Amino acid sequence: MPGRLPLFLDACVRGAVTEGLLRRGWDGVRAVDLSGEGAKDPPLFEHAASLGRVFVTNDGPLHEVALEWLREGRPFRMIYWSKNDDRRCTAGQILDAFDELAAQEDDP
């Protein structure tokens, strides 16, 4: 069934994107609200997974954390776009991409 995923928004996600997602009705928890500024990536990633939330980031080093989890067979969900994509796209384009994702049917 299509729908909006519960999100865990990394501090590096542009404020306009974070605020736009929340305004559009996405269920989002901001990392800075839980851990403040400068929290380390692995504990944030772990916390998002424990809450069953999709980790949303454009922080390149998180790929290493995700790859480690894949090697270990640990379940997680993540939405990532590169810093280059972040510079190239408007906040509105990123928000529209999230809405398009929510409109897709899940695979059986």
Secondary structure, DSSP 8 states (H G I E B T S, - for coil): ------EEE-TTS-HHHHHHHHHTT--EEEHHHHH-TT--HHHHHHHHHHTT-EEEE--TTHHHHHHHHHHHT----EEE--HHHHHHS-HHHHHHHHHHHHHS----
